[in-house]
Amino acid sequence: MAKEYRENRGYVNLIYDLNVSSLGLKFTDAYIFRDISISFKSGSLTVIKGKNGSGKTCFLQCLCSVIPKNFSAVIEGEVELKDRLFNFETVKPLYQIPKHFGYWMQEPDKQLCFPFIEEELFFGAENVRRDMSDFNKDYELLVEMFPLLKWENIETNSLSFGQKKVLLFSSLILKNPTVYLLDEPTAGLSDDFRTKFTELIMMLKNKGKIIIIAEHTDYFDEISDAQILLK
Protein backbone atom coordinates (compact mmCIF):
# COMPACT_ATOMS: atom_id res chain seq x y z
CA MET A 1 0.00 0.00 0.00
CA ALA A 2 2.78 2.44 0.86
CA LYS A 3 4.56 1.54 -2.40
CA GLU A 4 1.42 2.30 -4.37
CA TYR A 5 1.18 5.71 -2.73
CA ARG A 6 4.79 6.60 -3.51
CA GLU A 7 4.26 5.68 -7.14
CA ASN A 8 1.11 7.76 -7.41
CA ARG A 9 2.17 10.80 -5.40
CA GLY A 10 3.77 12.47 -8.42
CA TYR A 11 0.34 12.91 -9.95
CA VAL A 12 -1.04 14.94 -7.04
CA ASN A 13 -1.83 18.51 -8.05
CA LEU A 14 -0.46 20.69 -5.27
CA ILE A 15 -3.07 23.42 -5.16
CA TYR A 16 -3.59 24.04 -1.46
CA ASP A 17 -1.18 24.64 1.37
CA LEU A 18 -2.27 24.89 4.99
CA ASN A 19 0.18 26.95 7.03
CA VAL A 20 0.13 27.10 10.82
CA SER A 21 2.28 29.80 12.42
CA SER A 22 3.14 30.06 16.14
CA LEU A 23 -0.09 28.35 17.16
CA GLY A 24 -0.70 28.26 20.90
CA LEU A 25 -3.65 27.30 23.08
CA LYS A 26 -4.29 27.88 26.75
CA PHE A 27 -7.18 27.51 29.13
CA THR A 28 -6.96 30.03 32.00
CA ASP A 29 -3.20 30.36 32.59
CA ALA A 30 -2.09 26.87 31.50
CA TYR A 31 -0.84 26.23 27.96
CA ILE A 32 -1.98 23.03 26.27
CA PHE A 33 0.58 23.66 23.52
CA ARG A 34 2.41 26.68 22.11
CA ASP A 35 4.60 27.89 19.25
CA ILE A 36 3.56 25.21 16.76
CA SER A 37 4.56 26.14 13.22
CA ILE A 38 4.06 23.68 10.37
CA SER A 39 2.93 23.53 6.75
CA PHE A 40 0.69 20.87 5.23
CA LYS A 41 0.71 20.38 1.45
CA SER A 42 -2.02 19.03 -0.77
CA GLY A 43 -1.94 15.26 -1.03
CA SER A 44 -0.26 14.83 2.36
CA LEU A 45 -1.09 12.81 5.45
CA THR A 46 0.23 14.06 8.78
CA VAL A 47 -0.18 12.12 12.02
CA ILE A 48 -0.40 14.05 15.28
CA LYS A 49 0.83 11.89 18.17
CA GLY A 50 1.11 12.28 21.90
CA LYS A 51 -0.06 10.96 25.23
CA ASN A 52 -3.59 11.50 26.49
CA GLY A 53 -3.92 15.16 27.47
CA SER A 54 -1.12 16.32 25.18
CA GLY A 55 -3.52 18.36 23.05
CA LYS A 56 -4.01 16.23 19.91
CA THR A 57 -7.77 16.77 19.78
CA CYS A 58 -7.45 20.43 20.76
CA PHE A 59 -5.00 20.97 17.90
CA LEU A 60 -7.55 19.69 15.38
CA GLN A 61 -10.32 21.74 16.96
CA CYS A 62 -8.24 24.93 16.74
CA LEU A 63 -7.68 24.44 13.02
CA CYS A 64 -11.39 24.23 12.22
CA SER A 65 -12.48 26.84 14.84
CA VAL A 66 -14.37 24.48 17.15
CA ILE A 67 -12.03 26.16 19.63
CA PRO A 68 -12.63 28.98 20.47
CA LYS A 69 -16.07 29.07 18.80
CA ASN A 70 -17.58 26.44 21.12
CA PHE A 71 -15.11 26.43 24.02
CA SER A 72 -13.72 29.46 25.79
CA ALA A 73 -9.94 29.59 25.38
CA VAL A 74 -7.06 31.82 24.37
CA ILE A 75 -5.50 31.02 21.01
CA GLU A 76 -2.36 32.59 19.61
CA GLY A 77 -0.90 32.52 16.12
CA GLU A 78 -2.25 32.24 12.59
CA VAL A 79 -3.80 29.62 10.32
CA GLU A 80 -3.67 30.20 6.57
CA LEU A 81 -5.31 28.08 3.89
CA LYS A 82 -4.41 29.32 0.42
CA ASP A 83 -5.74 32.89 0.45
CA ARG A 84 -7.67 32.64 3.72
CA LEU A 85 -5.87 33.96 6.80
CA PHE A 86 -7.18 33.57 10.35
CA ASN A 87 -5.30 35.49 13.02
CA PHE A 88 -6.62 34.34 16.37
CA GLU A 89 -5.48 37.47 18.18
CA THR A 90 -7.26 39.95 15.90
CA VAL A 91 -10.30 38.23 14.39
CA LYS A 92 -13.45 39.38 16.19
CA PRO A 93 -16.14 38.20 16.29
CA LEU A 94 -15.12 34.56 16.07
CA TYR A 95 -14.96 33.39 12.49
CA GLN A 96 -17.30 30.70 11.29
CA ILE A 97 -16.08 27.17 10.58
CA PRO A 98 -14.69 27.33 7.01
CA LYS A 99 -16.36 24.97 4.56
CA HIS A 100 -12.88 23.89 3.44
CA PHE A 101 -12.40 22.01 6.73
CA GLY A 102 -14.02 18.72 7.68
CA TYR A 103 -13.73 17.55 11.29
CA TRP A 104 -14.47 13.98 12.39
CA MET A 105 -14.80 13.51 16.14
CA GLN A 106 -13.59 10.46 18.03
CA GLU A 107 -17.00 9.78 19.62
CA PRO A 108 -19.66 9.48 16.88
CA ASP A 109 -22.61 10.03 19.22
CA LYS A 110 -21.33 13.56 19.86
CA GLN A 111 -21.41 14.38 16.14
CA LEU A 112 -24.54 12.67 14.80
CA CYS A 113 -27.21 15.28 14.11
CA PHE A 114 -30.06 13.49 12.35
CA PRO A 115 -32.33 10.53 13.17
CA PHE A 116 -31.99 8.74 9.82
CA ILE A 117 -29.00 7.61 7.74
CA GLU A 118 -30.08 9.47 4.61
CA GLU A 119 -30.31 12.82 6.40
CA GLU A 120 -26.92 12.42 8.08
CA LEU A 121 -25.21 11.19 4.93
CA PHE A 122 -26.27 14.02 2.64
CA PHE A 123 -26.39 17.00 5.01
CA GLY A 124 -22.80 18.20 4.51
CA ALA A 125 -22.95 18.01 0.71
CA GLU A 126 -26.28 19.84 0.63
CA ASN A 127 -25.02 22.47 3.05
CA VAL A 128 -22.06 23.41 0.83
CA ARG A 129 -24.11 22.91 -2.37
CA ARG A 130 -21.70 20.43 -3.86
CA ASP A 131 -21.80 19.79 -7.61
CA MET A 132 -23.99 16.72 -8.13
CA SER A 133 -22.04 15.17 -11.01
CA ASP A 134 -18.90 14.99 -8.85
CA PHE A 135 -20.94 13.98 -5.82
CA ASN A 136 -22.45 10.92 -7.55
CA LYS A 137 -19.03 9.37 -8.22
CA ASP A 138 -18.12 9.48 -4.53
CA TYR A 139 -21.56 8.30 -3.45
CA GLU A 140 -21.48 5.25 -5.72
CA LEU A 141 -18.01 4.30 -4.46
CA LEU A 142 -19.03 4.65 -0.81
CA VAL A 143 -22.21 2.61 -1.22
CA GLU A 144 -20.22 -0.13 -2.93
CA MET A 145 -17.73 -0.21 -0.04
CA PHE A 146 -20.29 0.19 2.73
CA PRO A 147 -23.70 -1.34 1.88
CA LEU A 148 -25.10 -0.04 5.19
CA LEU A 149 -25.32 3.40 3.52
CA LYS A 150 -28.22 2.04 1.45
CA TRP A 151 -30.29 1.71 4.62
CA GLU A 152 -31.57 5.23 4.15
CA ASN A 153 -34.63 4.98 6.41
CA ILE A 154 -32.81 3.20 9.25
CA GLU A 155 -32.43 5.27 12.42
CA THR A 156 -28.86 6.28 13.19
CA ASN A 157 -29.23 5.39 16.88
CA SER A 158 -29.72 1.75 15.90
CA LEU A 159 -26.25 1.53 14.33
CA SER A 160 -23.22 0.07 16.05
CA PHE A 161 -20.31 2.27 17.14
CA GLY A 162 -18.30 1.31 14.07
CA GLN A 163 -21.22 1.83 11.70
CA LYS A 164 -21.79 5.32 13.08
CA LYS A 165 -18.14 6.18 12.43
CA VAL A 166 -18.40 4.86 8.87
CA LEU A 167 -21.54 6.94 8.30
CA LEU A 168 -19.91 10.13 9.57
CA PHE A 169 -16.74 9.62 7.54
CA SER A 170 -18.81 8.92 4.42
CA SER A 171 -20.81 12.09 5.03
CA LEU A 172 -17.55 14.02 5.33
CA ILE A 173 -16.27 12.64 2.02
CA LEU A 174 -19.52 13.65 0.32
CA LYS A 175 -19.12 17.16 1.74
CA ASN A 176 -15.74 17.21 -0.05
CA PRO A 177 -13.63 19.50 2.17
CA THR A 178 -10.05 20.45 1.32
CA VAL A 179 -8.71 19.56 4.79
CA TYR A 180 -9.72 16.40 6.68
CA LEU A 181 -9.22 16.52 10.45
CA LEU A 182 -9.68 13.01 11.84
CA ASP A 183 -9.58 12.18 15.55
CA GLU A 184 -8.63 8.56 16.34
CA PRO A 185 -10.39 7.38 13.16
CA THR A 186 -9.77 3.62 13.42
CA ALA A 187 -10.69 3.27 17.10
CA GLY A 188 -13.60 0.86 17.51
CA LEU A 189 -13.57 -0.27 13.87
CA SER A 190 -13.45 -3.86 12.66
CA ASP A 191 -10.49 -5.02 10.58
CA ASP A 192 -12.66 -4.87 7.46
CA PHE A 193 -13.73 -1.28 8.14
CA ARG A 194 -10.13 -0.30 8.94
CA THR A 195 -8.90 -1.69 5.62
CA LYS A 196 -11.60 0.13 3.67
CA PHE A 197 -11.00 3.31 5.62
CA THR A 198 -7.31 3.19 4.74
CA GLU A 199 -8.19 2.72 1.07
CA LEU A 200 -10.29 5.88 1.25
CA ILE A 201 -7.44 7.77 2.89
CA MET A 202 -5.20 6.81 -0.02
CA MET A 203 -7.87 7.93 -2.49
CA LEU A 204 -8.19 11.30 -0.75
CA LYS A 205 -4.41 11.76 -0.74
CA ASN A 206 -4.25 11.14 -4.47
CA LYS A 207 -7.04 13.67 -4.97
CA GLY A 208 -4.82 16.27 -3.35
CA LYS A 209 -6.62 16.51 -0.02
CA ILE A 210 -4.82 17.53 3.17
CA ILE A 211 -5.32 14.89 5.86
CA ILE A 212 -4.38 15.42 9.51
CA ILE A 213 -4.97 12.54 11.90
CA ALA A 214 -4.75 12.54 15.69
CA GLU A 215 -3.65 9.02 16.56
CA HIS A 216 -1.87 7.34 19.48
CA THR A 217 -1.00 4.13 17.58
CA ASP A 218 1.42 3.51 14.70
CA TYR A 219 -1.38 2.39 12.36
CA PHE A 220 -0.82 5.18 9.80
CA ASP A 221 2.93 5.62 10.20
CA GLU A 222 3.86 3.70 7.06
CA ILE A 223 1.71 5.81 4.75
CA SER A 224 2.16 9.16 6.52
CA ASP A 225 4.28 11.99 5.14
CA ALA A 226 5.06 13.47 8.55
CA GLN A 227 4.48 12.82 12.24
CA ILE A 228 4.24 15.46 14.93
CA LEU A 229 4.70 14.64 18.60
CA LEU A 230 2.88 16.81 21.13
CA LYS A 231 4.35 16.59 24.63
BELKAKA-V304185 format. One record per helix or strand. SS is the DSSP state (h for helix, s for strand). FROM is the first residue (numbers start at 1). LEN is the number of residues. If there is no record, write none. Layout:
<<SS:FROM:LEN> <SS:FROM:LEN>>
This chain:
<<h:2:10> <s:17:11> <s:30:12> <s:45:6> <h:56:8> <h:66:4> <s:71:1> <s:74:8> <s:84:4> <s:101:4> <h:108:3> <s:116:1> <h:117:11> <h:132:14> <h:147:4> <s:155:1> <h:156:3> <h:161:15> <s:179:5> <h:191:16> <s:210:5> <h:221:3> <s:226:5>>
